Amino acid sequence: MIAAPSILVVDDHAAFRASARAVLEARGYLVVGEAGDGRTAISSAAALRPDAVLLDVDLPDMTGFAVAERLAATDAAPAVVLTSTHGADELGAGLTRCGARGFVAKAELAGPRLDELLRGAV
């Protein structure tokens, strides 16, 4: 039996984290933690070693791009999927330069694109 991919959910809104957790767990993922800011995301990823991180672009202490770059530079770098209420076209080149596996708009979280990006993490 293949283990469910482990996910860390990072967003500054607790309601979105709870919603994302429910969607991910319903789809068979194991949510191992949550973080509300970039510093906590980085330390949680180091401690929990998730397969992937669902990471909001807009965080209170640093951008999701900066967090993704820091995570990509670690030895056991998790796959990072960025998310935002903004569309990919509004976020620009930061999406491709930060080392993230991809992007899913928050409105499309329950869609097949997230599975495509996360299932490749294991």
C-alpha positions as CSV (number, residue, x, y, z in Angstrom):
1,M,0.0,0.0,0.0
2,I,1.3,3.4,-1.0
3,A,1.4,6.0,1.8
4,A,-0.6,9.2,1.3
5,P,1.5,12.2,0.4
6,S,2.1,14.4,3.5
7,I,1.2,18.1,3.1
8,L,2.0,21.2,5.1
9,V,-0.7,24.0,4.5
10,V,0.6,27.6,4.8
11,D,-1.8,30.5,4.7
12,D,-2.3,33.5,7.0
13,H,-6.1,32.9,7.1
14,A,-7.1,30.1,9.5
15,A,-10.4,29.6,7.7
16,F,-8.6,28.9,4.4
17,R,-6.2,26.5,6.2
18,A,-9.2,24.6,7.6
19,S,-10.9,24.5,4.3
20,A,-7.7,23.4,2.5
21,R,-7.2,20.7,5.1
22,A,-10.7,19.3,4.6
23,V,-10.3,19.3,0.8
24,L,-6.9,17.7,0.9
25,E,-7.9,15.0,3.5
26,A,-11.0,14.2,1.5
27,R,-8.8,13.6,-1.5
28,G,-6.5,11.2,0.4
29,Y,-3.7,13.4,1.5
30,L,-2.2,13.5,5.0
31,V,-2.1,17.1,6.3
32,V,0.8,17.0,8.8
33,G,0.7,20.6,9.8
34,E,-0.4,24.2,9.2
35,A,1.4,27.5,9.4
36,G,0.2,31.1,9.2
37,D,3.4,32.9,8.2
38,G,6.7,32.3,6.3
39,R,9.0,31.8,9.3
40,T,6.7,29.2,10.8
41,A,6.4,27.5,7.4
42,I,10.1,27.2,7.1
43,S,10.6,25.8,10.6
44,S,7.6,23.5,10.3
45,A,8.8,22.1,7.0
46,A,12.2,21.4,8.6
47,A,10.6,19.6,11.6
48,L,7.8,17.8,9.8
49,R,9.5,17.0,6.5
50,P,6.3,16.9,4.4
51,D,6.3,15.6,0.8
52,A,4.7,18.9,-0.3
53,V,3.8,22.3,0.9
54,L,0.6,24.2,-0.2
55,L,1.9,27.7,0.1
56,D,0.0,31.0,-0.1
57,V,1.8,33.7,-2.1
58,D,0.7,36.5,0.3
59,L,2.0,36.0,3.8
60,P,2.3,38.6,6.5
61,D,6.1,38.4,7.1
62,M,7.5,37.4,3.7
63,T,6.2,36.4,0.3
64,G,5.4,32.8,-0.6
65,F,8.1,33.2,-3.3
66,A,10.7,33.8,-0.7
67,V,9.5,30.9,1.4
68,A,9.6,28.6,-1.7
69,E,13.1,29.6,-2.5
70,R,14.3,28.9,1.1
71,L,12.5,25.5,1.1
72,A,14.0,24.6,-2.3
73,A,17.5,25.2,-0.9
74,T,17.1,22.6,1.8
75,D,18.5,19.1,1.7
76,A,15.1,17.4,1.8
77,A,13.2,20.0,-0.2
78,P,9.5,19.4,-0.3
79,A,7.5,20.0,-3.5
80,V,5.9,23.4,-3.3
81,V,2.6,24.3,-4.8
82,L,1.8,28.0,-4.6
83,T,-1.7,29.3,-4.2
84,S,-3.4,32.7,-4.2
85,T,-6.6,34.5,-4.8
86,H,-4.8,36.2,-7.7
87,G,-4.4,34.4,-11.0
88,A,-1.1,33.2,-12.3
89,D,-1.0,35.9,-14.9
90,E,-1.1,38.5,-12.1
91,L,1.8,37.0,-10.1
92,G,4.4,37.2,-12.9
93,A,7.8,35.6,-13.2
94,G,8.1,34.9,-9.5
95,L,6.1,31.8,-10.1
96,T,8.8,30.2,-12.3
97,R,11.8,31.6,-10.5
98,C,11.1,30.5,-6.9
99,G,11.5,26.7,-7.4
100,A,7.8,25.8,-6.9
101,R,6.4,22.8,-8.7
102,G,3.4,24.8,-9.8
103,F,0.5,27.1,-9.0
104,V,-3.2,26.5,-8.3
105,A,-5.6,29.3,-7.7
106,K,-7.5,29.1,-4.4
107,A,-10.8,28.9,-6.3
108,E,-9.5,25.7,-8.1
109,L,-8.2,24.0,-5.0
110,A,-10.6,21.1,-5.3
111,G,-9.9,20.6,-9.0
112,P,-7.6,18.1,-10.8
113,R,-4.7,20.4,-11.2
114,L,-3.8,20.2,-7.5
115,D,-3.7,16.4,-7.7
116,E,-1.4,16.5,-10.7
117,L,1.1,18.7,-8.9
118,L,0.9,16.9,-5.5
119,R,0.8,13.3,-6.6
120,G,4.2,13.8,-8.3
121,A,5.7,14.7,-4.9
122,V,6.0,11.2,-3.7
